[in-house]
Amino acid sequence: MLEKEGMRKALEEAIRFEMDGREFFLKAAEKSKGYFAKLIFETIAEEELGHIKRVKDIYDRSATAEIQTLSPLVSQRSNLENVFQQAKKKIDQTLIANADEVEAIRLGIELEIKGHEFYKRLAGEATSEFEKSFYHQLAQEESHHFSILHQVEETMTKSGSFG
């Protein structure tokens, strides 16, 4: 029973983490003046909704005797890659990176790194293969978001008109 309680607490923490992340990215999108940053932030916020749903599904199943099966998390390709490519095509060559947007991107990067570390820690503490796999997959998604945000940061800061 103690093991199950530990899993439920970890899942509750994961839900809170994802909700906080979604809120951060929605606020960043709202404050963004540029199309590029706004689109990236909105897309990540939308993907955080998917994380919340999957974590809640696991949480709900942990309260029942239902057999746990892992829904494919990583195989659901991120929309961010497509968004990044589309946004790059639409950006005016004279993009002026707003310093606040760049700072929000950097804060987003930190958030995704923390998420990756958080899920990696939970995977290490997990007692079942199901839990380990679930947390490893969430860690991979956080890592993917980090990678995209890092690319966005580089694009914005190398635009020639920032700093």
C-alpha positions as a LaTeX table, in Angstrom:
\begin{tabular}{lrrr}
\hline
Residue & $x$ (\AA) & $y$ (\AA) & $z$ (\AA) \\
\hline
Met1 & 0.00 & 0.00 & 0.00 \\
Leu2 & 2.88 & 2.35 & 0.78 \\
Glu3 & 4.25 & 1.85 & $-2.73$ \\
Lys4 & 0.89 & 2.78 & $-4.26$ \\
Glu5 & 0.67 & 5.89 & $-2.04$ \\
Gly6 & 4.14 & 6.95 & $-3.18$ \\
Met7 & 3.11 & 6.56 & $-6.81$ \\
Arg8 & $-0.04$ & 8.62 & $-6.24$ \\
Lys9 & 1.96 & 11.42 & $-4.60$ \\
Ala10 & 4.44 & 11.42 & $-7.49$ \\
Leu11 & 1.57 & 11.58 & $-9.98$ \\
Glu12 & $-0.04$ & 14.45 & $-8.06$ \\
Glu13 & 3.29 & 16.30 & $-8.16$ \\
Ala14 & 3.59 & 15.60 & $-11.90$ \\
Ile15 & 0.09 & 16.99 & $-12.51$ \\
Arg16 & 0.93 & 20.16 & $-10.57$ \\
Phe17 & 4.22 & 20.51 & $-12.45$ \\
Glu18 & 2.53 & 20.20 & $-15.84$ \\
Met19 & $-0.25$ & 22.63 & $-14.87$ \\
Asp20 & 2.33 & 25.17 & $-13.71$ \\
Gly21 & 4.24 & 24.69 & $-16.97$ \\
Arg22 & 1.09 & 25.20 & $-19.03$ \\
Glu23 & 0.27 & 28.37 & $-17.10$ \\
Phe24 & 3.81 & 29.68 & $-17.66$ \\
Phe25 & 3.70 & 29.07 & $-21.41$ \\
Leu26 & 0.20 & 30.58 & $-21.77$ \\
Lys27 & 1.31 & 33.74 & $-19.94$ \\
Ala28 & 4.46 & 33.91 & $-22.06$ \\
Ala29 & 2.35 & 33.59 & $-25.23$ \\
Glu30 & $-0.03$ & 36.29 & $-24.03$ \\
Lys31 & 2.84 & 38.71 & $-23.40$ \\
Ser32 & 4.72 & 37.89 & $-26.61$ \\
Lys33 & 4.58 & 40.53 & $-29.29$ \\
Gly34 & 6.23 & 38.44 & $-31.99$ \\
Tyr35 & 4.47 & 35.81 & $-34.01$ \\
Phe36 & 7.31 & 33.30 & $-33.65$ \\
Ala37 & 7.57 & 33.29 & $-29.85$ \\
Lys38 & 3.79 & 33.43 & $-29.39$ \\
Leu39 & 3.31 & 30.39 & $-31.66$ \\
Ile40 & 6.00 & 28.36 & $-29.88$ \\
Phe41 & 4.65 & 29.20 & $-26.42$ \\
Glu42 & 1.06 & 28.40 & $-27.42$ \\
Thr43 & 2.11 & 25.07 & $-28.91$ \\
Ile44 & 4.07 & 24.02 & $-25.84$ \\
Ala45 & 1.14 & 25.04 & $-23.62$ \\
Glu46 & $-1.11$ & 22.82 & $-25.75$ \\
Glu47 & 1.30 & 19.91 & $-25.44$ \\
Glu48 & 1.38 & 20.37 & $-21.67$ \\
Leu49 & $-2.37$ & 19.70 & $-21.76$ \\
Gly50 & $-1.61$ & 16.31 & $-23.30$ \\
His51 & 0.91 & 15.62 & $-20.53$ \\
Ile52 & $-1.68$ & 16.58 & $-17.90$ \\
Lys53 & $-4.29$ & 14.28 & $-19.46$ \\
Arg54 & $-1.93$ & 11.30 & $-19.63$ \\
Val55 & $-0.69$ & 11.81 & $-16.07$ \\
Lys56 & $-4.31$ & 12.14 & $-14.84$ \\
Asp57 & $-5.22$ & 8.94 & $-16.70$ \\
Ile58 & $-2.40$ & 7.10 & $-14.94$ \\
Tyr59 & $-3.42$ & 8.69 & $-11.64$ \\
Asp60 & $-7.04$ & 7.57 & $-12.09$ \\
Arg61 & $-5.96$ & 4.05 & $-13.05$ \\
Ser62 & $-3.66$ & 3.85 & $-10.03$ \\
Ala63 & $-6.76$ & 4.18 & $-7.84$ \\
Thr64 & $-8.37$ & 1.12 & $-9.43$ \\
Ala65 & $-7.39$ & $-2.47$ & $-9.96$ \\
Glu66 & $-7.36$ & $-1.79$ & $-13.71$ \\
Ile67 & $-4.45$ & $-3.32$ & $-15.61$ \\
Gln68 & $-2.03$ & $-0.57$ & $-16.53$ \\
Thr69 & $-1.05$ & $-0.23$ & $-20.13$ \\
Leu70 & 1.19 & 2.53 & $-21.31$ \\
Ser71 & $-0.22$ & 4.76 & $-24.00$ \\
Pro72 & 2.39 & 5.79 & $-26.53$ \\
Leu73 & 3.76 & 9.15 & $-25.46$ \\
Val74 & 6.91 & 9.48 & $-27.48$ \\
Ser75 & 5.41 & 8.11 & $-30.67$ \\
Gln76 & 2.98 & 11.02 & $-30.72$ \\
Arg77 & 5.31 & 13.35 & $-32.62$ \\
Ser78 & 5.50 & 16.82 & $-31.28$ \\
Asn79 & 3.79 & 19.56 & $-33.21$ \\
Leu80 & 6.69 & 21.78 & $-32.24$ \\
Glu81 & 8.95 & 20.53 & $-34.99$ \\
Asn82 & 6.38 & 21.44 & $-37.62$ \\
Val83 & 5.58 & 24.74 & $-35.91$ \\
Phe84 & 9.26 & 25.61 & $-35.75$ \\
Gln85 & 9.73 & 24.94 & $-39.46$ \\
Gln86 & 6.57 & 26.85 & $-40.43$ \\
Ala87 & 7.40 & 29.79 & $-38.20$ \\
Lys88 & 10.93 & 30.00 & $-39.62$ \\
Lys89 & 9.46 & 30.37 & $-43.11$ \\
Lys90 & 7.06 & 33.11 & $-42.01$ \\
Ile91 & 9.51 & 35.18 & $-40.03$ \\
Asp92 & 10.54 & 38.41 & $-41.64$ \\
Gln93 & 14.28 & 38.52 & $-42.22$ \\
Thr94 & 14.41 & 41.68 & $-40.12$ \\
Leu95 & 13.02 & 40.01 & $-37.01$ \\
Ile96 & 13.73 & 42.08 & $-33.95$ \\
Ala97 & 13.92 & 39.79 & $-30.95$ \\
Asn98 & 12.07 & 41.25 & $-28.02$ \\
Ala99 & 14.31 & 40.94 & $-24.95$ \\
Asp100 & 11.34 & 39.88 & $-22.81$ \\
Glu101 & 10.50 & 37.09 & $-25.25$ \\
Val102 & 14.09 & 35.86 & $-25.22$ \\
Glu103 & 14.04 & 35.88 & $-21.43$ \\
Ala104 & 10.75 & 33.94 & $-21.45$ \\
Ile105 & 12.33 & 31.41 & $-23.83$ \\
Arg106 & 15.27 & 31.04 & $-21.44$ \\
Leu107 & 12.93 & 30.59 & $-18.48$ \\
Gly108 & 11.02 & 27.99 & $-20.52$ \\
Ile109 & 14.29 & 26.17 & $-21.17$ \\
Glu110 & 14.97 & 26.09 & $-17.43$ \\
Leu111 & 11.46 & 24.80 & $-16.78$ \\
Glu112 & 11.89 & 21.99 & $-19.31$ \\
Ile113 & 15.28 & 21.03 & $-17.84$ \\
Lys114 & 13.69 & 20.86 & $-14.39$ \\
Gly115 & 10.87 & 18.76 & $-15.84$ \\
His116 & 13.33 & 16.38 & $-17.44$ \\
Glu117 & 15.25 & 16.01 & $-14.15$ \\
Phe118 & 11.99 & 15.62 & $-12.19$ \\
Tyr119 & 10.71 & 12.79 & $-14.39$ \\
Lys120 & 14.13 & 11.15 & $-14.51$ \\
Arg121 & 14.21 & 11.14 & $-10.70$ \\
Leu122 & 10.71 & 9.65 & $-10.56$ \\
Ala123 & 11.74 & 6.96 & $-13.06$ \\
Gly124 & 14.72 & 6.12 & $-10.85$ \\
Glu125 & 12.48 & 5.83 & $-7.79$ \\
Ala126 & 9.75 & 3.84 & $-9.57$ \\
Thr127 & 9.24 & 0.28 & $-8.42$ \\
Ser128 & 7.43 & $-1.09$ & $-11.46$ \\
Glu129 & 8.56 & $-1.25$ & $-15.07$ \\
Phe130 & 5.33 & 0.48 & $-16.06$ \\
Glu131 & 6.10 & 3.51 & $-13.89$ \\
Lys132 & 9.74 & 3.62 & $-15.01$ \\
Ser133 & 8.72 & 3.58 & $-18.68$ \\
Phe134 & 6.02 & 6.19 & $-18.14$ \\
Tyr135 & 8.36 & 8.62 & $-16.40$ \\
His136 & 11.17 & 8.01 & $-18.89$ \\
Gln137 & 8.79 & 8.90 & $-21.71$ \\
Leu138 & 7.71 & 12.11 & $-19.99$ \\
Ala139 & 11.38 & 12.96 & $-19.40$ \\
Gln140 & 12.01 & 12.49 & $-23.14$ \\
Glu141 & 9.15 & 14.84 & $-23.99$ \\
Glu142 & 10.52 & 17.49 & $-21.64$ \\
Ser143 & 13.93 & 17.05 & $-23.26$ \\
His144 & 12.34 & 17.49 & $-26.69$ \\
His145 & 10.69 & 20.75 & $-25.57$ \\
Phe146 & 14.07 & 21.92 & $-24.25$ \\
Ser147 & 15.67 & 21.20 & $-27.63$ \\
Ile148 & 13.02 & 23.14 & $-29.54$ \\
Leu149 & 13.20 & 26.10 & $-27.15$ \\
His150 & 16.98 & 26.12 & $-27.44$ \\
Gln151 & 16.66 & 26.27 & $-31.24$ \\
Val152 & 14.18 & 29.13 & $-30.90$ \\
Glu153 & 16.55 & 30.98 & $-28.57$ \\
Glu154 & 19.41 & 30.61 & $-31.05$ \\
Thr155 & 17.27 & 31.75 & $-33.96$ \\
Met156 & 16.04 & 34.82 & $-32.07$ \\
Thr157 & 19.42 & 35.87 & $-30.73$ \\
Lys158 & 21.24 & 35.29 & $-34.04$ \\
Ser159 & 18.73 & 37.33 & $-36.00$ \\
Gly160 & 21.28 & 40.12 & $-36.02$ \\
Ser161 & 19.11 & 42.63 & $-34.25$ \\
Phe162 & 19.28 & 41.38 & $-30.69$ \\
Gly163 & 22.01 & 42.34 & $-28.22$ \\
\hline
\end{tabular}
